[in-house]
């Protein structure tokens, strides 16, 4: 019942919205048709009253709007009201010329009588002069100024938009704002740019409306005199008095709403830097300096004593200004004690803070620092390809590793060489490289035989020999079989490799809690069972151990179920890690199998593998392999030779298969010399994976 009751207002709102769309659409079509179809004078009077009040409402809305973009429909409203006014002009012209002295339009008659006067040549001349002055003020002063300001505002808003968007993206990458806040602020920037761009064009409607108003009034007068004298046989004086009075009344009645609209246009484009209403700005900015009103009062008093000046006006005005200045000075003095107290409190707080130990400024989890020569890579005007690559990299890392990489802070560092970049994790530098802007990095994948001209260098991501070539030799390098990489891809690839190899360092305890909270929404029993025997820190260490060997933690449900199964047996992190790896066995094996699901491996001589197991020593951080230096050297030498032999056969990466007891010790003993070595245990191999032994390592 509650749901049904709640749905009624929503459906009603939707129904009203649909009716509003139909009403507005029909109204716009009717306005256009008014230029063709005659309308009765009663309807004309009603529509002219609506035109007048709409101009007034638009002006008031502009005055009470805090930001120009809050009235985003204004450019479109400008067009509609302009067309509406012109349609009324055309309709009134038809009625005036066809009915002549019998025209009974009350609004035009009342307006012409009010402005022109009771009648006579003098009244017509005065009315015509007022009409000309009103048109001149609107054309020369308001419309021309508004048009120029709209042009400048549109140009500067468009010029500043890339810098504003880049600043927002920089805040997002640094973690200062959320993705939703970034989207909202970018939408505001685009809306502001679109608004002032539309205002630049919409201001032309006002100037066009004024010009056509002059033309219509002139046509009314000339055509009216001709029709009155020639067709109706009226005396010239009567025709002139009738048609000029009606034409001036019609022109003034149509131009007055237009004057209100053009004034609103000028106000809205001149208040682009304001964040309050017009009244707020006036109240704030006209009360900052009370002394200026004293000076103004003194000037008025001096003028009052000059012969010929109206002292009875100037002296009261001087008194009012003096009283206003006195009130402002008194209010400011009252505010001074509170301001002094605030300053004293701030000073006291500063002393107290100075006595305490200063807080530690947290380091960015992940940052990319650029020399100033590489800033164009993140410039919106030049494509900002690097920003897009970084965003895509974060999404790909979440899919590949199951780890949501924290926002990467991209900053310029003047301490770096202009062409240099640096990658840091928690403030520690982990990678550095140089980029030649306008050039491409060419790497020989092994099949290229042709030498190409360029500068020899080393690929920063993998340490492979490479060549810098310019745009002119890019196609030549591709035809020769080289892998050609552009500057944004170089940095993104380097960043990807560092993230993969240091993912365990990136995963913090808060990140682990966030992962568990996310899983708990759909699998509460799994999370609660795992946390029953393990702490958050122990789960984090298992996840870090998996990430350190490039094992994705995306399948968190399986990981937590394995931890819940084996945590009652032992809380040893190495033991739990091996059990989790076995639960993820198929996932791990498929990382290294070929299309036929075949896994090609090297095995270790059984006696030496047993020797590795027996060399284990228990420490505070777990078991470590403690072979004597000579044995360790022989082990690394024999392992390296076997790996080189396998690579010569075209099989990569090197994979070692051993027992569950030896797996971690083998990996730990080779981590320094052969960090890329993949070590699997027999229990991680699932039944649907074929294993092919490429050789056995003997020491």
Secondary structure, 3 states (H helix, E strand, C coil): CHHHHHHHHHHHHHHHHHHHHHHHHHHHHHHHHHCCCCCCHHHHHHHHHHHHHHHHHHHHHHHCCCCHHHHCCHHHHHHHHHHHHHHHHHHHHHHHHHHHHHCCCHHHHHHHHHHHCCCHHHHHHHHHHHHHHHHHHHHHHHHHHHHHHHHHHHHHHHHHHHHHHHHHHHHHHHCCCCHHHHHHHHHHHHHHHHHHHHHHHHHHHHHHHHHHHHHHHHHHHHHHHHHHHHHCCCCHHHHHHHHHHHHHHHHHHHHHHHHHHHHHHHHHHHCCCCCCCHHHHHHHHCCCCCHHHHHHHHHHHHHHCCCCCCHHHHHHHHHHHHHHHHHHHHHHHHHHHHHHHHHHHHHHHHHHHHHCCCCCCCCCCEEEEECHHHHHHHCHHHCCHHHHHHHHHHHHHHHHHCCCCCCCEEEECCCCCCCEEEEEECCEEEEEEECCCCEEEEEECCCCCCCCCCEEEECCCCCCEEEEEEHHHHHHHHHCCEEEECHHHHHHHHHHHHHHHCHHHHCCHHHHHHHHHHHHCCCHHHHHHHHHHCCHHHHHHHHHHHHHCCCCCCCHHHHHHHHHHHCCCCCCHHHHHHHHHHHCHHHHHHCCCCCCCEEEEEEECHHHHHHHHHCEEEECCEEEECCCHHHHHHHHHHHHHHHHHHHHCCCCCCEEEECHHHHHHHHHHHCCCCCCCEEEEHHHCCCCCEEEEEEEECC
